[in-house]
Amino acid sequence: MLGASLNKVFDYFKSRGQSSWNYSLWALLIFPLSPLVGAVTVGFVSLITWLKQSRKINRRPLNWGFALLSVLLIVSAGFAQDKTAAFLGLFNFLPFFLLFAAHSALIQTFAQLRQMAWALVIGSVPVVILGFGQLFLGWSFKFEILWVVLSWTVRPGGNPPGRIASFFLHANTFAAYLTIVFILGLGLWLEQWAWGIRGGGAGCGGRRGKFFSLLPAPCSPASDTPVPNPQSPIPFLFLTVAVIADFIALIFTNSRNGWAIAIFACLAYALYQGWRILVGGVAAIVSSVLLAAFAPSPVAQIFRGVVPAFFWARLNDDMYPNRPVALMRKTQWEFAWSLAQQHPLTGWGLRSFSTLYNAKMQIPLGHPHNLFLMLSAETGFLNASLFCGLLAWILITGVQLLQKSKYINTGDRLIFFSYLLAFSGWILLNTVDVTLFDFRLNALSWLIVAAICGVIHRYNQQDRLGSHQN
């Protein structure tokens, strides 16, 4: 009976041409509100995609690299001192490698990249609203349906106090989420602005669900640049409000990492668009804040008369003085590096850093605030190098495609640049934090990487076919 029911579910997914992709979009919308429902949805989509496109997935060399990394991670877990914790730690990696492989086959077009970005921006709105209520109105509640199916916990005043966190467990985690959404939202906003300047263009066809009829439809390979109705200002106005709200919320997370990456993204967009005046203005503002925070006292006092203490005091830690040395990132990184040097081949085992650090420093800490140092300490240099190498290959290949491919329309380059920028932001975030312990952030990160790889594979194929024909 159960097998027959599952077969009916699989047949339902297979029978609808665009259903799998639409379900992934719905998962992105609801992930912040219900991680379990989002996870189950993405899991089903990944399974169906594997069943339908297993040959394509299995032929891609990049997936072989992640398969090899999976095997090496399992071997590393077998040598861990605490094998139970190490094998549990594999669940932060292996399922997401499968998700990546499936969605890199499912996502092929720039229209899908736009839809995905729209879903993320729309989904961020209720999260940000509740965050503002938490911080400024003292909203506090705990709401659960069927244990974890829908579990909302909002603490009054944020977590830590005074820092907006919304549904997320910590302000830094919320900042990482907002950074990615802000980058993609700003890319959509710039695209809408450019379309408005040019007067719009013809859209693409394709059947969509009722909700996703509001978003650009997936197009055929011959026409991959959907343009919303130029007569309607609603998408542009919505994006304006959403991007500003996300940026304000990011400020109130009080996350220095989030601030830095958001500014980096703004500068990158300005350089990409050729807006030199804006680049100069942002550089002047950033320089003023840095001088207020770190310049010698006579110079700093001049700039502190202009720059609010909220910014410069957070940057130089005057806002949180006398923090224990063990909570400093430099201390954590040095300890993780020493662990990696002691067991360079297999590491100490996934999820071992917290126990070892607590035993040494007498302070509980979940991770060393650097994903790549954490992998080196817990799984060995080989695994960490392979992981970094795969990510570097994706980023470099994406940049090369953006620069060289003659098959990418001018109107599509900005959205692809936005995804490369979001991916770069994720890498930078993980040099000063570790985002994989939040399921929503981990899944979102791998979906973005999968989207980049899906487009790279498709257009590299077109480039190869074009070169053979010539």
N, C-alpha and C positions, 0 to 999 in steps of 0.2 A: 504493500500500500504506500509506504513512504517513498520507495523507489519510483513508483508510478507518478506520485505527486511531484517529485523533483524533476522527472522527465518532462512533465507538463510545464513546469516553470522554465526549464531550459528551452523548450520548444517555443514558449511565448517570447522569450528574449530573442531567439534566433529569427523568429518570423517577422520581426519588425526591423526594417532596414536601419533606421536612425535611432531606435529605442535605446540601444546600449549607450550611445553617446549622450542622449538626453538624460538617462539615469545618472551618468557621471556628473552632469551639470547640476542636477538636483542634489546629489551628494555634496558638491562644493557649496551649495547654498545653505544646507542644513548642518554641515560639519561643526561650525562654532556652537550651534545650539544643541545638537545631539550627536556626539562623536560616534556612539554605537550604531545608530541608524546610518550615518554616513559611511562608517566602516563596512557594514554589511552590504550596503549598496555598491560601494567601490569593489568589494570582494566579489560580488556576483558578476559585475561587469568584467572584471579581470578574468574570472573563470570562463565566462562565455567567449571572451576574446581569445583566450588560449585555445578553447575547443575549436573555434572557427579559423584561427590563423596560426596554428601551432607551427606549420612548416615555415612560414615567413619569420616567425619569432626565433625559431631554432637556427635559422641560417645567418642571423646577424652576428658578426664578430664581437660587437660590443657586449651582447648578451652572453657570449662565451666568457668574456672577461669577468662579468659579474657572477657567472656560474663558478668560475675558478675561485673567485674571492669567497663565495659562499662555502666552498669545500675547505678552503684554508681557515676560515673563521670557525668552522665545525672542528677542525683538527686542533686549532688553538684552544677551543673550549675543553677539549679532551685532556689537555695538559694543565688546566687551571687548578689552583688550590681548592677553590670552592666551585666544583663542577656544576652543581645545581644552579647557582647564581649565573654562571657563565652561559649555560645552555638556555636559561631564561632570557639572558641578554641578547641571544640571537634573534629573538622576536622583534627587536628594534631594527633589524637589518633584513633578514631573509624574506619575510612577507613583502617588504617594500621593494626588494629587487624584482619579485614576481609582478607586483603592481606596475613597476616601471617598464618591464619588458612588455606587458600586455598593452598598456596605454601608449607606448611608443609605436605600437602597430595600429592602434585605434585612431590616434590623432595624426592627421596628415596635412591639414590645410590651415591657412592663416585665418579663415573664418572661424574655425574651431578655437584657435588661440583667442580671438576676440570674444567669442561666447564664454569661454572659460574665465577670461578676465572680468567680463560683465557679471558673471555669477558670483565671483569673489567679491567684487565691489558692492553688489546688492546685498549679499549676505553679511557684509561688515556693518551695515547701517544699524540694525537692531542691537548689535553687540556694542557699538560705540554709544548709542543712546543710553543703554543701561549703564555703561561705564561713566558717562557724565552724571547720570542720576546717582550712582554710587558715590562719586567724589564730591559733588556739589549739593546734592539734596539728601544725602544720608540714606539712600535706598539700601535695604538689606533684606534678603529673603533666601530661603532654601526650599526648592520645589523639586519633587521627584515623582516620576511616573514609572512604575514597574522597575524600581531600583535604578538601573543605569540607562534605560531606554531614553528617558528625558530627565536629566539631572542638572538643575541650575543652582549654583551657589554664588551669591553676591554678598561680599562682606562690606560693611559700612566703612567709608573712608579709604577703601582700597587695600591692597596688600603688596608690599608693606604699607602701613598707614601713611596717607598723604599721596600715594602713587596709584593711579588708576589701573585696575586689573580686569574689570568686568567679569566675564565668566571664566577667565583664565586663572590659574592658581597663583600666578605671580606677575607683577608688572613687567618684568623683563620678557616673560613669555608673550604677554600681550603686545609688547613693543615689537617683538620679532614678527608676529602675525601682522601688525599694522604696517610695518616696513614693507613687507612683500605686497600687501594689498595697495598701499600708497603708490608704490612704483608702477604697478600695473594700471591702477586707476589714473595716474598722471599720464601714462602713455595713451590710454583711451581718450582722455581729455584733449591732449595735443592733437590726436587724430581727428576728433570731432571738430576742433577749432580749425584745423587745416581744411577739412571738407567744407566747413562753412565759408572759409575764405574763397575756395575754388568754386563754390556754388553747388557742390554735391555731384552726384553721378548716378548711374543706373545701379540698382541693387541686384541681388542674386535671388533666384527662386529657390524652391525646395519646401517640402511640407514640414511644419514644425508643430509642436504642441501649443496649447493656448498660451502658456506663460512665455515659452521661448519664441513665440512669434514676435515678441518685442525686441529680440536680439537679431543680429545679422545671421542669415541662414547659411549653412554650409554650401559651398559653390562647387561646381565642377572644376577639374584641373585647368580648363581653358579660361575660366573666369573666377578668380579667387580673391576678388577685392570687393566685398559687400559694403555698400554705403547706405547708412540710414537715410530716411526721408529728409532731404535738406530743408523742407518746409516746416518741420517740427523742431522747435528749440528745446523740447523736453529732455532728450538724452543729454544735451550739452549742459543744461541747467542742473539736472540731477547729478551729473559727474562733478560739476563745480562744487555743489554742496557737499557731496560725499568725500571728495578729495580734501577739501578744506577741513571737514569734520575729522577725517582720519589723521590729518596732520596735527590738528589741535590735540586730539587724543594722544598722539605719539609724544607731543611735548609734555603732556601731563603724566605720562608713564615715568618721566624723570630718568629715562634710560639714555645714558651717554652714547651707547652703541647705536641705538635707534636714531638718535639725533644725527650722529656722524654719517650713517649710511643714507639717511634721507637727504642730507645736504649733498653727499656724494652723488646721489641719483639726480638731484636737481641740476647740479653742475654738468653731469654727463648729458642730460637732455638738452641743456642750453648749448653745450659744445656741439652736440649732434645737429641741432637746429641752426647753428651758426649765430646765436644771439650773444655777441661778444659783450655788449653793454650789461646784459643780465649776468654773465659770468663775472664781470668786474664788480658788479654790485654785491653778488653773493660772496665773492672772495673778500670784499671789504668788510662785510658784516661778520664773516667767520673770523677774519683777522682781529677785528675789534674784540670779539668775545674771547679769543685765545689770549690776547694781550691783557685783557682784564683779569683772566684767570692765572696766567703764568709769567707775565712780565715782572721785572723788578718793581719794588713797591712804588716809587715815584711815578713810573709810567703806568702801572696798573691802576693807581688811584684816579688818574685822568679818565681812563676808559670805564672804570667802575661808576663814574658819575653818569654815564650814558647807558651802559649795559646792565640790565636787571640782575640782582644777586642770584635769582633763581637759576640763571644759566652759568655764570662764572663760578659760583660757590659749589655747584654740582660737579663741574669739570675738575676743579682742583681739590675736591673732597672737603672743603671747608664746611659744607653742609652736614657732613657726617664725620666729625673729627674723632680721633682716638679709636679708630677701628682696629680690632686685633690683627696682628701681622698675618695670622693664619687665614684670614679672610681676604687678603690681598691676592690679586690674580698672579702677580709675580711669584709669590710663595708657592701657589698651587702649581704653576707651570714648572717651576724648578723641581718640585717634588715628582711630578708626572715624568719629567725628563730623566730624573734619577732612576725611577722605576723602569723606564724603557731600557736604560743602559744595563740594568741588572739582568733583565730577561729579554734580550733583543730579538730572539727568534719567535717565541710563542707568547710572550707577554705574561701577565699575571692572571689573565682571565677577565672576560667582560663582567662589568659591575663590581670589580674588585677595588677600584680606586677609593670609593667612599669608606670601606672598611679599613683599608691601609692608612688613609689620611687621618681618620678618626683615632686610630691607634697611635699615630705619631704625634698629632697636634692636639688631641683631646677636643676637637671641634667637629661636629657632624657636617659633612659637605657631600652633596650628591655627585658632583663631577668637577673636573679641573678647569672649567670655563674655556676649553679649547678642544674641539672635537678631534683634531688631528693628533694632538699630544695624548689625548685620552686613548685613541686607537693604538698609538705606539706603545703606551704603557700597558694596555690591557690585552692587545692581540699581537704585538711585535711589529718590528719595522717593515717586514715584508708585506703584511696585510695593510698597514697604513700607507705604504708607498703605492701599492696596487690600487687602493681606493682613491688616493689623490691623483694617480695617473689617469684613471678612468674619468674622473671629473674634469681634469685638465684637458683631456682629449675632447670631451664634449664641448667645453667652452671654446677651445681653440678652433675646432671644426665649425662651430656656430659662427664665430667671428669671420672665418674665412668664407663661409657661405654668404654672409651678409655683404662682404666686400666684393666677391668675385662672381657670384652667380648671375648670369644674364636672364635667368628665367623668373626672377623675383620682380614683380611690379614695384614701381616706386612707392605706390600707396601702401604696400605691404611691409616695407622695410621697417617702418616705425614700430609696428606691433611686435615684430621679431626682435628688434633692438630692445624693446621693453622686457621681453622674456629673458634675453641675455643679461640685461641689467638686474632683473630680479634674481636670477641665478647667481650673478656676481655678489649681490647683496646677501644672499643666503650663505655663500662661502665666507664673506667677511664677518657675518654674524657668528659663524661657527669658529672663527679664530679667537673670539673673546667670550664665547658662550657655547652651550650645547643644546640644540633645538630638538634632537630626536627623541627626547624623553616625553615630549608632549605629542600624543598620537596625531592630533589635528595638524600640527606644524610639520611633522614628519611626512604624513601623507601628502600634504600640500606641496612640500618641497619636491618630492619625487614625481608628483604629477607635472610640475613645472619642468623638471628635467626631462620627463618623458615627452612632453609637448615639443620641447626643443629638438630632441632626437628624432621624433617622428617626422618633423618638417625637414630636418637635415637629410634624413634617409631618402625621402621622396625627391627632393630637389637635387641631391647628388646623383640620383639615378637619372634624372632628366639631363643633367650636365654630361654624364657619361654617354647616354644615348645620343645627345647632340654632337659630342666629339666624334663618336663612331660614324655618324651619318656624314659629317664633314670630311 
